Amino acid sequence: MAIANILIIEDDPYISELIGLYLGREGFSFSVAANGEEGIALFLSELPELVILDLMLPGLDGFAVCKKIRSERSTPIIILTGKGESYDKLKGFELGADDYMVKPFDPKELLARIKAVMKRLKPGFAREPVRYADLVIDLDRYIVQCGGAELTLPPKEMELLHTLATMPNRVLTREQLLDRVWGYDFEGDPRTVDVHIKRIREKIGSTPNYRIETIRGVGYKFEVGGA
């Protein structure tokens, strides 16, 4: 129930992982390709709603990938690269890129640019509420409707619940949840997650349709009935 699917074409696994952590926190789904050929293949098979594209890729470079993608569809492309020369930027825009960022970069700025591009090219773009039977999680308004009653959760509780609910029946470790909700550079106690989960459970309870289950020694999952 992701708000949009994004394709990351990047050969540096650290950068791909970092981008993925921030995308996941915002409710995006994503795929990763480590070279140009793989990126084009994933693009054609998955038809993502936005592409984050490095230029300095092994094999087929980012310019060639951008040209190929643009020949197929008008999918938004954000170039994210170490090539900061004016010539490279001009070439990227001439090939059809919608935005251009130079490394090193701020992941939060990248997210802001993703949302800006999506809103510009897809009017009305927003995160759709997550719905399960008698539970509705609206992250844009920071409101939870549970059993017909409206609850207002503190931001971190809301974001934690939203993160779990957008990936039903998938186990997420405490570390993954900390990265997605508190940020990649969080240095606090991992048990912070446990405290917030306890408060969420007290507020929304559980039903045969859903519950937050503890996976001992690992983390948590949002279990949906019938899975």
Order of alpha helices (4+ residues) and beta strands (2+ residues): beta-alpha-beta-alpha-beta-alpha-beta-alpha-beta-alpha-beta-beta-beta-beta-alpha-beta-alpha-alpha-beta-beta
